[in-house]
Amino acid sequence: MCGIVGYVGKERAAPVLLEGLKKLEYRGYDSAGIATLSAGKLQVAKRKGRVEGLASAAQTLQGNIGIAHTRWATHGAPSERNAHPHVYRGIAVVHNGIIENAKELREECEAKGEVFSSETDSEVIAHLIAETYRGDLLLAVKEGTARLKGSYAIAVLCEGAGNVIAAAKRGSPLLAGKGERCVLASDLPAAAAFAKEVYALKDGEFALLKGNEVRLFDGELNEIRREPLKFDLKEEDGGKNGFSHHMLKEMAEIPASIANSLVNLQAKSRFSPICIVLCQTYYIQIVACGTAYHSGVAAKAAIEALSRVPVEVCIASEYRYRDPIVRKGTLVIAVSQSGETADTIAAAKCAKEKGAKVLALTNVPYSSLTEVCDFCIYTHAGREVAVAATKSFMAQLAALFSLASALAELKGRSAPPLAPFPALAEDALARSERVKGWAKALRSAKSVYFIGRGYDYAAALEGSLKLKEVSYLPGEGYPAGELKHGTLALVGADTPVVAIVGDKRIAEKTMNAVHEVRSRGARVFLVTTIEDLGAGILPLEDILTLPSCEAVFSPLLTVIPLQMLAYETAVLLGNDPDKPRNLAKSVTVE
Ligand code: F6R
């Protein structure tokens, strides 16, 4: 959701900034821009579209200092005019976040005769800083940002302030790094690619980058000292490793992600703070968005079945505005791959204010969510570049199922082993080749329904979201038994149905729904862990039998072919599965 970079060093800034933007492009890719300072004058290049489209325009940019931006549009359509940096009276600004009072502030500026050149909320920041600038850039940034409501991470260049970048953060991520050169970036891998020592700014803080020096300041502009982050990003080069797309590479990494994410909370540390809280947990609320929400739906089924602790799964963007009831003994689990999702962070903060213990489950160390929560479990899926979550979802499931098992054991109940799942997932991946044929049928569909009951419902939701996201085919994930209460009216020959069955106990019930949709002309594809299910009813090529496994954890297998189906369909339709239209990997605005 917009990525920002800053650079000060000995080399020409533009190529380094372009490199940084490429690393951040997963955050938004509808336009990009760079501003550099050369002999005290700003030089700017912007382009609509992806970062690669900016490269030739950036060739003319001189100077060893600059800021850059890759955009995911919030206010104002994707266009060159709305691309960042925004420049006003010698001040250039790049912004990640949303300014909620932009309209009032803009009207105030316009009343003073100031002219705006874009429709964005961000441009007003350049105006406010320009208004307050009296020779001290950091002070002007402090005073200008004091009037903003909403979220921001900004980097600012100023003609006349010398070779210095000022930065500020509230609600959106920002890291500063130093080594031979100084950098700013929206995420750790981008900052770490250019600097040995990296510092995470906290909300309300400021930074100044000059020469090879990074200085951090609190809200009153008192200089602060901070330990650099400890990280090891060696294997995470972000390349495709010979695969045609990141999404395909990341699916191949699912078995390893599951293995890395399985945490034996119970055996490892019975007295760890998390286990102590689990002992005192009588209710759980899971807050998350999108795919992470679906991992919560799967976790609810597993936690309730194994531990009998009641679980509510909440869409994070709904949570805080409904005045949620948080009872004594409530553990809130905030699930987020990126750890930067604004809705999930807001829900976690709200839960904390209401007295809950809050556990973050995230894939990204030092992400903003970890700052807000009491405890943290990392999913260790490794860096995920494709916008559509695949291996990170599986890692979330593995961690949440581990938690379900630990909770069950702490409550004196037993849970089946999770250890076989990395190998089972390897097998499921190999068998998923079959869906290539299914993708051919899906590409001309009007819409596609995914149905499942019980443990399979979460898989149906996730299968449908993945397909919508990368193939742009409409559809729905639906409880199999609920179709006949209305949605069946939409089913016919042009609406294929994918049925998921990972639980023997309800297999026949889901198969009833299969018969119902087939009677209305729908072609049915069956994903199941149950040997021989569907034989004699469906053509063999429309059945994918996965290795059998414990039903409660079956989404760890059944979702794999659904992800593959989405990928294959997207490729057949000529879409870029790594960068679906209108989306960004990290949604840092509410
Ligand atoms: C779908 C997808 C999104 C994210 C959602 C939450 O493939 O990736 O639905 O799951 O935006 O993101 P995180 O997990 O980073 O909080």
Boltz pocket constraint, residues with backbone or C-beta under 6 A from the ligand:
constraints:
  - pocket:
      binder: B
      contacts: [[A, 289], [A, 290], [A, 291], [A, 292], [A, 293], [A, 335], [A, 336], [A, 337], [A, 338], [A, 339], [A, 340], [A, 341], [A, 344], [A, 387], [A, 388], [A, 389], [A, 390], [A, 465], [A, 466], [A, 469], [A, 584], [A, 585], [A, 586], [A, 587]]
      max_distance: 6.0
